[in-house]
Amino acid sequence: MQEVVIRTPFIKLDALLKFAGVCASGGEAKLLIEQGEVRVNGEICVQRGHKCYPGDAVMLGDHAMTLRAE
């Protein structure tokens, strides 16, 4: 499981996928989110602007990550 460190109180889901290197672009992240491919804390999330906070777990396919505050 990848640990992603953020320096802000939250990060939007589409930005997180790009920041973590899971998606090559914001457009790719948006498409995957809209298709229901992303889970946040075990639930499918289709809102690309969903705010992710430290402690949240995000999964895209076999790629899992958790957020941690710096």
Residue pairs with C-beta under 8 A, 6 or more apart in sequence:
1 64
1 65
1 66
2 20
2 63
2 64
2 65
2 66
3 65
3 66
3 67
3 68
4 16
4 19
4 20
4 65
4 66
4 67
4 68
5 67
5 68
5 69
5 70
6 19
6 54
6 67
6 68
6 69
6 70
7 69
7 70
9 53
10 51
10 52
10 53
11 19
11 51
11 52
11 67
12 48
12 49
12 50
12 51
12 52
13 29
13 33
13 38
13 40
13 45
13 47
13 48
13 49
13 50
13 51
13 52
13 58
14 26
14 29
14 30
14 33
14 48
14 49
15 26
15 29
16 52
16 58
16 65
16 67
17 23
17 29
17 32
17 33
17 38
17 58
17 60
18 24
18 25
18 26
18 29
20 65
22 29
22 60
22 63
22 65
23 29
23 32
23 60
29 48
30 48
32 38
32 60
33 45
33 46
33 47
33 48
34 46
34 48
36 44
36 46
37 60
37 61
38 44
38 45
38 58
38 59
38 60
39 45
39 58
39 59
39 60
40 50
40 52
40 56
40 57
40 58
41 56
41 57
42 57
52 58
52 67
53 67
54 67
54 68
54 69
55 66
55 67
55 68
56 66
56 67
57 64
57 65
57 66
58 64
58 65
58 66
58 67
59 65
